Amino acid sequence: MVSIKNIEKKKNKYIIEFSDSSIEVFEEVIIKFMLLKKRDLELDEYNELLKYSKYVIHK
């Protein structure tokens, strides 16, 4: 499982922070995956989310 630590809005995108990385997504992705702070994602769901996201930011 992968936990969402924080979701922050930056202009027209959102930065979703996980424990070891962050991704930058548009609002449609937040809605599609019903992403909320403190939510745990299954690995399958997390991998699909990475496919939809345009930018992955590694810490």
Helices and strands as residue ranges (DSSP letters): E 2-10, E 13-18, E 21-25, H 27-32, E 40-41, H 43-52, E 55-58
